[in-house]
Amino acid sequence: LSSQQLSFGIMAVILNEFETSLEGTVHSEEQDSASWEWYLERRSLVLQFLNSTLSLHHLQHHQNRVELLKKCYFYLEIEPKHVNVRDQNHVMHRTDILQLIDTYQFQRMKKVGKTQTEIQLSLLTELLEQLEQGQEELSCYVETSDKITFLSLWDLIMQRLSKLSEFMETLLSLQVPGKLYVKHRLVSHADLRGTRLPNIRLSLCTKIPLIFDREESFAHKNWAKLKWFTENQEPHLEQYELHVKLLTNGSQTEVGYGRTQAVTSNTCVVQDLHPGRSYEFTIRRSHTDTLVCERWYDSITLKTKTNAVEDTDGSACA
């Protein structure tokens, strides 16, 4: 070969290697660009989940809701509440369903309802813990993982997203008390005298706890004024139980040591208290035949005054 041909051959080889290298560089840049787009897209998906379903505000809302449920009163709700039944003379009368239900079976269903309530509240607490832990875990993936690490963990992240979504759906469903399965007959045919009853349905319902208004509740020399409320400000007042307890050094023989008053109001003036003594007041809903579970009630401690002048002005107001 001539020197000129040799030069052309060397230049061709160099050019070919350069083109091959250039194609590899372009392909690598295209791969990097595509992986970066995948990373941004998937990272955005996780952030959207964290800012909506698992936002701290959202989780706090559910935490407050569960804490309120733990303080609620749970009751057994029966449908229908009234039925038409024939008497001995075959005359139809409208009768309360509770008068027909077998007492033993009813108590049995109340125990079932209590067990279901306790399981439900326990599951809600556990689900909240799982969601809070998942929120921290996903936030860590987003904030500390680089592109390569994040993409390599994507299958694991997708599994966590799916599982946490299931946890949230279950949490929402459990916040509403469910129905009870009636396994045994609640009403005897002998009591019906040929009357055909509709299907009896049992479910759990809740009532919001009563809470003392600490700003509006106070004590004077020998009386105290108490006020309480519920978070949803119930339109219809029920009969409540106000418990009054004189706090002593362990002696339960003092006059007025403890008593209970039935109140159909959201305020009450308690009379016949001793001056300069501490009293514990407890407000709770009245126990009815359908009460299944009561886990919490509010109490407040007030000390009566010893200044007779202050009490003179207050008594006129009372």
Buried (B, 14 or more C-beta within 10 A) or exposed (E): EEEEEEEEEEEEEEEEEEEEEEEEEEEEEEEEEEEEEBBEEBBEBBEEBBEEBBEEEBBEEBBEBBEBBEBBBBBBBBEEEEBEBBEEEEEEEEBEBBEBBBEEBBEBBBEBBBEBBEEBBEEBBEBBEBBBEBBEEBBEBBEEBEBEEBBEEBEEBEEBBEEBBEBBEBBEEBBEBEEBEBEEEBBEEEBBEEBEBEEBEBBBBBBBBBBBEEEEBEBBBBBBBBBBBEEEEEEEEEEBBBBBBBEEEEEEEEEEEEEEEEBEEBEBEBEEBBBEBBBBBBBBBEEEEBBBBBBEBBEBEBEBBEEEEEBEEBEEEE
